[in-house]
Amino acid sequence: MLIHRMLRSQIGLLFGAIILGIAVPSAYGFGRLRMGVAMWFLLVTGKVYFTGVSLARARLRSASARTRRVAWLPVAVLTAAIAIVASAIARAFLAAPPSSVRRALQLLSEVSLQPLPRIVLWPFAAITSPLFLSSAPAGAYLAALAGSAVVLALSTAWVLKSDEAFQDAAAEAAQRRKRQPQGQLAVSYRTRSAGWTLAPTGRPEAAFAWKAAMQTLRVVDKRGLARFVAILFVLTLAATSVGREGPAATLGAFAIAAALFAILMAPQILRVDMRQDLRHLELLKTWPVKSSAVVRGELLWPGVFLTAIAWTMIAVAMTLSGTVMPKVGLGWRLGGGGAIAIVAPALVFAQLTIQNAVALVFPAWVPLGNQRPRGLDAMGQRLIMLGGTWLSLVVMALPGALAGAIVWYALGRFLGPAVLVPAAAVCTVTIALEVLLATEALGPAYEQLDLMAVERDEQ
């Protein structure tokens, strides 16, 4: 059964490797073929390894003490490997603190060439080196590919061995459940205050936002989130006190990357909207709510949540922008940061609108609930979906960008860098109107959506 599932997943892995091979620029087609083959080895090895990780957990719960000792051996080896690499990195960074992100990457590269870390990191280097040798001589490429094949073979042998232990553990668990009294199977639940009471009257969109927010808060620990915000605040203060050297530039670059991720990538990941609630379509259709209000309500909470994250990262980046971009004037830094903060919610809501439009018009294309593909075998499909979303986002943002460009041209000579703020505001208003019109247009699609068009979870 395990071998059958692994072979079946090769279709998705092969498709993902082909897509990446085509997308990578190359001067000749043979280089794309090499890149595709190397990517296939990487994807297959990753799929096999994570399958083995899932199966190895069963061995840790085995009733046999010998099996548990053997199962803990890979964990001990992995812990020792992490300790070796972490200690080498710590020594290198303490000996010569990096002054920039580039210098930090150089230190990491130097650490990877040290004897012990090089041995520990050999499997990772072996499966990734063919990607960087696609244009190298054939001998070097084939030698690197042979190293990837060795890692794949070892991972496969480990997975097959773990599968045997998994079957034994499953049989033991079944026996334990049979021996357990039925009275001990009862589960008790504890209620707690939500912190946000839904008003009995108001806009229907607020009810959907409340539902999604409560669902998010059940998953995210509020105390853990508060600790993260406090740590981020302290790190920002510490970085600004250090100055241009080291931590300030690193944290500032991280904040910029995190803000871009929250704006451009996170809307694909956060699914507390129609993509998740289509599983309960028969219940949603019984509510006496206008269809367009349902669509807007599904977008409200994820858009606000992602915008808050993006604004937090933008604030950190603005605070440290002088160390990250010392050659850019203060006016341009403030104007650019303010413009990005203004445009961010428009881009987030536009992507959420696109994603939910696909869920309503083509519900079979959107995996729901536990059906969502996981692992590297779904990479090809997600890349296509991501590319289509970004292309649609460009089309939606084009009118706003043109309107903002007109404002730039008209007021730029008078306002200087500050013209970025009104230009971004005009762009945001234009995109917001498009989102509003799109939600109204999606109302009939929601009304006409057939219950049978939504694929249910396999039980």
C-alpha positions in Angstrom: 0.0 0.0 0.0 2.8 2.4 0.9 4.7 1.7 -2.4 1.5 2.2 -4.3 0.9 5.6 -2.7 4.5 6.7 -3.4 4.3 5.6 -7.0 1.0 7.4 -7.5 2.5 10.6 -6.1 5.2 10.6 -8.9 2.7 12.2 -11.3 2.5 15.3 -9.3 6.2 15.3 -8.6 7.1 14.9 -12.2 4.7 17.6 -13.3 6.2 20.0 -10.7 9.8 19.1 -11.9 8.7 19.8 -15.5 7.2 23.2 -14.6 10.3 24.3 -12.7 12.6 23.0 -15.5 10.6 25.1 -18.0 10.5 28.2 -15.8 14.3 28.2 -15.1 16.1 30.4 -17.7 18.6 28.4 -19.8 20.5 29.1 -23.0 19.7 25.6 -24.4 17.0 23.0 -23.9 19.4 20.3 -22.6 20.1 22.5 -19.6 16.4 22.6 -18.9 16.3 18.8 -19.1 19.1 18.6 -16.6 17.4 21.0 -14.3 14.2 19.0 -14.5 15.9 15.7 -13.7 17.7 17.3 -10.7 14.5 18.9 -9.5 12.7 15.5 -9.8 15.4 13.8 -7.6 15.0 16.6 -5.0 11.2 16.4 -4.9 11.1 12.6 -4.7 13.7 12.6 -2.0 11.8 15.2 0.0 8.6 13.3 -0.4 10.2 10.0 0.7 11.9 11.6 3.6 8.8 13.3 5.0 6.9 10.1 4.6 9.6 8.4 6.7 9.3 11.1 9.3 5.5 10.4 9.6 6.1 6.7 9.8 8.9 7.0 12.4 6.6 8.5 14.9 4.8 5.2 15.2 8.0 3.5 16.2 8.4 6.0 19.1 5.1 4.8 20.5 5.8 1.1 20.1 5.2 -1.2 23.1 8.6 -2.8 22.5 11.4 -1.2 24.4 13.9 -2.3 21.8 11.9 -0.8 19.0 11.7 2.5 20.9 15.4 2.6 21.5 16.1 1.9 17.8 13.5 4.6 16.9 15.2 7.2 19.1 18.6 6.6 17.4 17.8 8.7 14.2 16.5 11.5 16.5 19.7 11.5 18.5 21.8 11.6 15.3 19.7 14.5 14.0 20.0 16.4 17.3 23.8 15.9 17.3 24.0 17.1 13.7 22.0 20.2 14.5 24.2 20.9 17.5 27.4 20.5 15.4 26.2 22.9 12.8 24.7 25.4 15.3 27.9 25.5 17.4 30.0 26.1 14.3 27.7 29.0 13.2 27.7 30.5 16.6 31.5 30.5 16.8 31.8 32.0 13.4 29.3 34.8 14.2 30.8 35.6 17.6 34.3 35.7 16.1 33.3 38.1 13.3 29.8 39.6 13.7 28.4 40.2 10.2 27.8 43.8 9.1 25.3 42.9 6.4 23.1 40.2 5.1 25.6 39.4 2.4 28.4 39.0 5.0 26.1 36.7 7.0 25.5 34.5 4.0 29.3 34.4 3.4 29.9 33.2 6.9 27.3 30.5 6.5 29.0 29.4 3.4 32.4 29.3 5.1 30.9 27.3 8.0 29.5 24.7 5.6 33.0 24.0 4.3 34.4 23.2 7.7 35.2 19.4 8.2 32.5 18.4 10.7 29.7 20.6 9.3 30.6 19.4 5.8 30.1 15.8 6.8 26.8 16.6 8.6 25.5 18.6 5.7 26.5 16.1 3.0 23.0 14.7 2.3 21.6 18.2 1.8 24.5 19.2 -0.4 24.2 15.9 -2.4 20.5 16.4 -3.3 20.9 20.1 -4.2 24.2 20.1 -6.0 22.8 18.9 -9.4 20.6 22.0 -9.5 23.7 24.2 -9.7 25.5 22.0 -12.2 22.9 21.9 -15.0 25.3 23.8 -17.2 28.5 22.0 -16.0 30.3 19.3 -17.9 28.4 16.0 -18.2 30.9 14.2 -15.9 30.4 16.6 -13.0 26.6 16.6 -13.4 26.4 12.8 -13.5 28.6 12.5 -10.4 26.4 15.0 -8.5 23.3 13.1 -9.7 24.8 9.9 -8.4 25.1 11.5 -5.0 21.4 12.4 -5.1 20.6 8.8 -6.1 22.5 7.5 -3.1 20.6 9.8 -0.7 17.3 8.8 -2.4 18.1 5.1 -2.0 19.0 5.4 1.7 15.8 7.4 2.3 13.7 4.8 0.6 15.3 1.9 2.5 14.6 3.8 5.8 11.0 4.4 4.8 10.3 0.8 3.9 11.8 -0.3 7.2 9.7 2.2 9.1 6.6 1.0 7.3 7.0 -2.4 8.8 7.2 -0.9 12.2 4.2 1.2 11.5 2.1 -1.8 10.6 3.2 -3.5 13.9 2.4 -0.3 15.9 -1.1 0.0 14.2 -1.9 -3.6 15.3 -0.7 -2.9 18.8 -2.8 0.3 19.0 -5.9 -1.7 17.8 -5.3 -4.2 20.6 -5.0 -1.5 23.2 -8.3 0.2 22.1 -10.0 -3.2 22.4 -8.8 -3.6 26.0 -9.6 0.0 27.0 -13.0 0.4 28.8 -15.6 2.4 26.9 -16.1 4.8 29.8 -12.6 6.1 29.4 -13.2 7.2 25.8 -15.4 10.2 26.8 -13.9 13.6 26.0 -14.6 16.7 28.1 -14.6 20.2 26.6 -13.9 23.5 28.3 -15.4 26.8 27.2 -13.5 30.0 27.6 -14.2 33.7 26.9 -13.7 34.7 23.3 -12.9 38.3 24.0 -15.1 39.6 21.2 -18.9 39.4 21.6 -20.9 39.5 18.4 -23.5 42.2 18.4 -27.1 41.1 17.8 -27.5 43.7 15.0 -25.3 45.1 12.4 -23.9 44.3 9.0 -23.9 40.6 8.0 -20.3 40.9 6.9 -19.3 41.4 10.6 -20.8 38.0 11.5 -18.6 36.2 9.0 -15.6 38.1 10.2 -16.4 37.2 13.8 -16.7 33.5 12.8 -13.3 33.5 11.0 -11.7 35.4 13.8 -12.9 33.0 16.5 -11.6 30.1 14.3 -8.2 31.8 14.0 -8.0 32.5 17.7 -8.7 28.9 18.5 -5.7 27.9 16.5 -3.4 30.7 17.4 -2.4 31.0 21.1 -3.0 34.6 22.0 -0.3 34.5 24.7 2.2 33.1 22.2 1.3 35.8 19.7 1.7 38.5 22.4 5.2 37.1 23.3 6.1 37.2 19.6 5.1 40.8 19.3 7.0 41.7 22.4 10.1 39.9 21.2 9.9 41.6 17.9 9.5 45.0 19.6 12.5 44.4 21.8 14.6 43.2 18.9 13.7 46.3 16.9 14.8 48.6 19.8 18.0 46.7 20.2 18.8 46.8 16.5 18.2 50.5 16.3 20.5 51.1 19.3 23.3 49.1 17.7 23.3 51.2 14.5 24.3 50.3 11.0 26.4 47.2 11.9 25.0 43.7 12.1 21.6 43.1 13.7 19.9 46.3 12.5 20.5 45.5 8.8 19.6 41.9 9.2 16.3 42.6 11.1 15.4 45.3 8.6 15.9 43.1 5.6 13.9 40.3 7.4 11.1 42.8 8.0 11.0 43.8 4.4 10.9 40.2 3.2 8.2 39.4 5.8 6.1 42.3 4.6 6.3 41.3 1.0 5.5 37.7 2.0 2.4 38.9 3.9 1.2 41.0 1.0 2.0 38.7 -2.0 2.1 35.1 -0.6 0.1 34.8 2.6 -3.3 35.3 0.8 -2.6 32.0 -0.9 -2.0 30.3 2.4 -4.5 31.7 4.8 -7.8 29.9 3.9 -10.3 31.0 6.5 -12.7 32.2 3.7 -14.9 30.6 1.1 -12.2 28.1 0.2 -12.8 26.5 3.6 -16.5 27.3 4.1 -17.6 25.6 0.9 -17.6 22.4 2.9 -20.7 23.9 4.7 -22.4 25.3 1.7 -25.7 23.6 2.5 -25.7 25.5 5.8 -24.6 28.8 4.3 -27.4 28.8 1.7 -30.0 28.6 4.5 -28.9 31.9 5.9 -31.1 34.9 4.9 -28.1 37.0 3.8 -27.5 38.7 0.5 -25.1 36.7 -1.7 -22.6 39.6 -2.2 -22.6 40.2 1.6 -21.6 36.5 2.1 -18.7 36.9 -0.3 -17.5 40.2 1.3 -17.9 38.7 4.8 -15.7 35.8 3.8 -13.0 38.2 2.7 -13.1 40.6 5.6 -11.2 38.8 8.4 -8.3 37.2 6.4 -7.8 40.6 4.7 -7.7 42.5 8.0 -5.5 39.9 9.6 -2.9 39.9 6.8 -3.0 43.7 6.6 -2.2 43.9 10.3 0.8 41.6 9.8 2.0 43.5 6.8 1.7 46.9 8.6 3.6 45.5 11.6 6.5 44.4 9.3 6.4 47.6 7.4 6.7 49.6 10.6 9.8 47.6 11.6 11.3 48.0 8.2 10.6 51.8 8.3 12.3 52.0 11.7 15.4 50.3 10.4 15.3 51.6 6.8 18.3 53.8 7.4 20.5 50.8 8.0 19.1 48.7 5.2 19.1 51.5 2.5 21.6 54.1 3.7 21.9 55.6 0.3 18.2 56.3 -0.1 17.1 59.7 1.3 14.8 60.0 4.3 12.0 61.5 2.2 11.9 58.6 -0.3 12.1 56.1 2.5 9.1 57.6 4.3 7.2 58.2 1.2 7.8 54.7 -0.1 7.0 53.0 3.2 3.8 55.0 3.5 2.8 54.2 0.0 3.4 50.5 0.5 1.4 50.6 3.7 -1.5 52.2 1.9 -1.5 49.8 -1.1 -1.0 46.7 1.0 -4.7 46.2 2.0 -5.8 46.7 -1.6 -3.4 44.0 -2.9 -4.3 41.6 -0.1 -8.1 42.0 -0.6 -7.6 41.8 -4.4 -5.8 38.4 -4.1 -8.4 37.1 -1.7 -11.1 38.1 -4.1 -9.4 36.2 -6.9 -8.9 33.1 -4.8 -12.6 33.1 -3.7 -13.8 33.8 -7.2 -12.0 30.6 -8.3 -13.6 28.7 -5.4 -17.1 29.9 -6.5 -16.8 29.6 -10.2 -14.6 26.4 -10.3 -15.1 24.7 -7.0 -13.6 21.5 -8.2 -10.2 23.3 -8.6 -10.1 24.2 -4.9 -9.2 21.4 -2.5 -11.4 21.8 0.6 -10.6 20.9 4.2 -8.5 17.8 4.6 -8.5 17.3 0.9 -6.0 20.0 0.5 -2.9 18.5 -1.2 0.1 18.4 1.1 3.7 17.8 0.4 5.9 18.4 -2.6 3.7 16.5 -5.0 1.3 19.5 -5.2 4.0 22.0 -6.0 3.2 22.1 -9.8 -0.5 22.8 -9.2 0.3 25.5 -6.7 2.8 27.2 -8.9 0.2 27.4 -11.7 -2.4 28.7 -9.3 0.1 31.3 -7.9 1.1 32.4 -11.4 -2.6 32.8 -12.4 -3.3 34.7 -9.2 -0.4 37.1 -9.7 -1.4 37.6 -13.4 -4.9 38.5 -12.4 -3.6 40.8 -9.6 -1.6 42.7 -12.2 -4.7 43.1 -14.4 -6.7 44.4 -11.4 -3.9 46.7 -10.3 -3.3 48.2 -13.7 -6.1 50.8 -13.6 -5.1 51.9 -10.1 -1.4 52.1 -11.2 -2.4 54.3 -14.1 -4.5 56.5 -11.9 -1.6 56.8 -9.4 0.8 57.5 -12.3 -1.4 60.5 -13.3 -1.3 61.8 -9.8 2.5 61.3 -9.7 2.9 63.2 -13.0 0.6 66.1 -11.9 1.9 66.6 -8.4 5.4 65.2 -8.4 7.2 68.4 -9.1 5.4 70.1 -6.2 5.4 67.4 -3.5 8.6 65.5 -4.3 8.8 62.1 -2.6 5.6 62.8 -0.6 3.7 62.4 -3.9 4.0 58.6 -3.4 1.3 58.8 -0.6 -1.5 60.4 -2.6 -0.6 58.3 -5.7 -0.9 55.2 -3.5 -4.2 56.4 -2.1 -5.7 56.8 -5.5 -4.4 53.4 -6.5 -5.9 51.8 -3.4 -9.3 53.5 -3.9 -9.4 52.2 -7.5 -8.6 48.7 -6.5 -11.1 48.8 -3.7 -13.8 49.8 -6.1 -12.8 46.8 -8.3 -13.0 44.5 -5.3 -16.4 45.8 -4.4 -17.7 45.4 -8.0 -16.2 41.9 -8.1 -17.9 40.8 -4.9 -21.2 42.1 -6.3 -20.6 40.1 -9.5 -19.8 37.0 -7.6 -23.1 37.1 -5.8 -25.0 35.3 -8.7 -22.2 32.7 -8.9 -22.7 32.0 -5.2 -26.5 31.7 -5.7 -26.1 29.4 -8.7 -23.5 27.2 -7.1 -24.8 23.6 -6.9 -24.2 21.6 -3.7 -23.1 18.6 -5.8 -20.4 20.7 -7.5 -18.4 20.8 -4.2 -16.3 17.7 -3.5 -16.7 16.5 0.1 -13.9 15.2 2.3 -13.3 11.5 2.0 -14.2 9.9 5.3 
